[in-house]
Amino acid sequence: MPAPTTLIARDFTEFRAAVSQSFVPLHVTAGAGDGFRGRIRSSSADEVQISEISASAHAVERTPELIARGERRYYKLSLILAGTGLLVQDDRQAVLRPGDVALYDTHRPYSLLFEKDFRSLVVMFPQRLIDLPAELVGRLTAVRMSGKQGVGNVVVPFLAQLGSNLDQLSGPAGTRLAHSAVDLLGTLVAAELDLARANADPHHELMRRIRAHIDANLHSPDLTPSRIAAEHFISTRHLHGLFQQQGTTVAGWIRTRRLEHCRRDLLDPVHAGRPVAAIASRWGFVDAAHFSRVFKTAFGRAPSELRRQLTESDRYLPPSA
């Protein structure tokens, strides 16, 4: 896995290019004042990128024109370490101060404004890595979440520590650390959604239990809509309706969760000696040929090709690793 990179901008022009190079294409404008300074330090593992940014006042904007240039969908989460920032997306805005975090979606327009010098940590990851329907997560974009209370008081210190030790992402534990970061963010988002919707949506708690049941039983080939519905004392039709409201299907959700767990295992050095078929079976895929086809359709590479990526990355680790 690649070592951390550091981009130090000598002027605003260099910083503007570095921002789009480091993340997704963005329109960047400088704030008032002379002597612009900017620094971006980044590291990544398994498509999860963590970057620490220190810069002078500026604004960034993700426009519809820039969005149209790419098809990949990412979430970004900003943690303010020093200074303040204003995030705007989906007709919402969040003023962020040190210790605050907020989520935003790179596939929809957004803007970030920093009126003075600031320092922040940005976690960017493919939307499929978070185990919540996009329709639900979309309700939490540009919403301030505190890192000083509740679940945030657990998640934010972990992210801050990881940001101070970006070299760990390029080591043998990098993939697991990256997955832990995304899992914790998913937990934070789920907790915030629970607080916001517990009383507003009578189906919310039921869906939470159903998703937890699915995750706990992904290994079972008998995880079918009818079995899930019976376990929760609802009709199969009602179950399908609940998932349809969140922009997905029962079968599609199960398949996505199984594939993601298989993908994680294939990239995890702990499972390097386990056959691909055994990993597929562990997560409920009983037909190895079918698993290979749906995996390649989802990720663009066959399971064996992804496994080779792990082997090749290990080849470049320093001897002390």
N, C-alpha and C positions, 0 to 999 in steps of 0.2 A: 504494500500500500504506500502511496506517495507520502513523502515527508511534508510537514507544514510549509506553506509558502508565505512570504511577506512582501507586500507591495507598498513601497514608500513613495508617495507622490511629491515631486518637487514643486508642482504648481497645480492649479485647478484642472487644466487640460489633461494632465496625466491621471489625476484622480477620477475624472469623468470616464476615461477609458477603462480604468481599473475596476470601477463599479460594475459596468456592464460585462466585463470579462469574468469577474468573480461570481456574479449572480445570474440574473436574466437581463436582457436588454432594458435599459432604463433611460429616461430623459432626466439629466441632472443639471441643475442651475446653481450657481454660487450665490452665497449670501453677501450681505454688505461687509465691507472691510477689505483690507489688503493682507498680503502674506498668507495665502491659503495653505493649510497643512492637512495632510491626509495619510492614513496608514491602515492597511487591511492585512490581517494575518489570518490565514485559513488552513484548515485541514479537513479531510473527508475520509469516510469509510462506508462502503456499500451504499453509495448515492446520498448519504447524509453528510451535509457540509456544515461545519461550524466555523464562524468567522468572528473575529474581534475587530471592530472598526473604531478608530479614533480620528476625528476630523473637525475642521472648522465648520461654521454655519453653512448649510446648503439645503436644497430641496431635491427630492427624487420623485419621479412620476412614472407610473406604468400605464401607458396609453393603449386604447384599443388597437391602434396601428402596430404598436410593438408586440402586443399579445398575438396578433394575427400571424406573426412571423414564425411562431413555434407552436407545437402541439403538446409538449410535455406540461403536465400540471404539477405544480409544487405548492406546498404551504411554506410560509416563512414565519418564524416567531422571533420577535425582537425583545431582548432583555436590556433595559437601560441600566448602565453601570455608573454613569456620571452625566450631568446635564439633564436636559428635557427634550422630548420629541412629541410631535403631533402626527398621529396616523389617521388617515381618512379612507374609508372603503364602505361600499354598500349603504350610503347615506348615513353612516355612523362615523363618529370621530372619538378618538381616545387621546387624552393628554397623558403622557408617560413620564414618570419621574424615576429616580434610582430605585431599583427593586421591583418595578412594574414590568409586566410582560403583556404582549398583545399578538394575536395571530392575524395573518392576512394571506390572501389567495392570489398567486401570481397570474392566474388565468382570468382575473377580473381587474378592472382599473383600480388603482390605489395611488395615494401620495403620502410622502413622509416629509415633514418639515422640521429642521433643526435650526433654531434661531441663534444659537451660540455654540461654542465648542462642546463636544459631547464624546462619550465612549459607550459603545453598545456591543452586545453579543447577538449574532443572528444565526439561527438554526434553520436551514433550508432542506426540505426532504420531499420526495414524491408523495402525492396525496394518498396513493394506495397503501402506504406504510402505516397509516393511522387506522385503527380498527373501529372507526365510526363512520356512518353514512355521510357522504358529502353534504347532503341536504341539512343534516344536523349541525355539522361543523360550520357551515355557512352562516348559521345564526349567531356565531360568536366572533366573526371577523370584526376587527377594529373595536374590540371591547377590552377595556383595561382589566387585567387580572393582577391582583396583588401577590407579591412574593413574600409577604411578611405575615401572612395568616393562612390558616387552613392547609389545603394540599400544596398551595404555592410555597408555603414555608418549608416544604420538603423538596420540591422540584427545583426551585430557583437556586438554592445553594449548590445542588449537584451540577447544574448547568454552568454556574460561575466557576466552580472548581475545574470542570472539564475545559472551559475556555482558557483557564490559566495553565492547562497542561495539554495543549493541542498535540504535542508530539506523541501522546499516548494513542491517538487515533491511527497513527501509522505503525503501531506495534502489533504484536500478536493478539492483544485484547481489543483492538480497534473496532472490529465488527460488532462485538458484544456491547462495547461502550456506546456505539452509535445507536444500536437497537434499544439499549436501556434508555437513552435520552429520548428517543421517539416514543417509547412506551410510557415514560413518565409524562411527556407532553400530552399523550392521549388520555392519561389518567387525570391530568389537570383540566383538560377540556371537558371530559365526561363529568367531573365534579362540578364545574361551572354550569354545565347544561342541566345537571340535576337540580342545582339551586334555582336556576331560572325557570325550569319547566315543571317542577314537582307538582305544583298546584294548578298549573295552566293546562296541562295535557293529561287526561286520565289514562292514555295509552303509554305514557312515557315509562312508567315503572315496569309495565308488562314487557315492553320492548327491551329494556335493560336486562331483565331476567332472561328473555329469549336469547339475546346476543351472548350473555354469559353461559347459558346452557350449550349453545352451539360451540363456543370456544372450548368448553370443557369436554366435548364429545366429538371433536373433529376426527379423532382416530377411528371412529366407528363407521363402517360402511353402511350401517343401518340408520344413519342420521338423515332422515327423510322428512319432508314437510308434514306428512301425516303423523309420524312419530313425535315430531316437535309439537305439533298442535295438541296431540293427546296428552303429552307431558304437562301442558299448560292449560288444559281443560277449555280449549277453544276449538272452533271448527277450522278445517284446513282453509276454507275460503276466507275466514277472518284473518288467519295468519298471512295469506298472500296479500290481502288488502293492507295490512300493517306495513309490509315491506314495500309495497307499491307506493304508499304515501311518502316513503323516504327515497324514492327514485331507484329502487333496485328490486331484485327478486330473491326469494328464499334460496333457490339453487345457486344463483349467481353469487350471493353473499357467502354461502358455504364454500363454493369453489375458490373464491378469491382468498378467503382466510386460509384454506388448506394450502393453496399455492404459495402464499407468502411465508407460511411456516416452513414449507419445503425449501424455499429459496434461502431462508435464513440458515437452515441446517446445512445446506450445500456450501455455504460460505463460511461456516463455523469450523475452525481448525479442530475443535473437539470431535466433530463427526467426520473428519477427513478419511478415516478408515472404513466408514460405513458405506455399503453399496448404495447406489442411487435408488435401486428398487426397494431397499429396506427403508430408506427415508420416505419414499412415496407411500409405502404401506403404513408407516408409522402415523401418517396424517390422513389415512382413509382412501388412498388411491390403490385399488386392488389390481388394476390392469396397468402394467408398466408401459406398454406401448401407448395407451390412451393418455397416461400421465405425461409422457414425453411430448405428445402432440399439443396438449392444452398448455403445458408449460412454455413451449416455444412460441405458441400464439400469444401468450400473456407477456412474455419477457423478451421475445426476439431471439432467444438462444436456447438450444437444447440443454437439459440438465447437465449432461456430460461436459458441455462447453463451459458452463458456469463453474463446474467443479475444477476444470483446468485453470480457470482464473485464480482460484485459491492456491493451487499448486504453484503456479508461476509467480504469484505475489510472495509466497514463502521463500522462493528461490532468491529474492532480492533483499531479504531481511539480513541485518548485520549478524555476524556469528554469535554475538552475545545475546541475541534475542532468544 
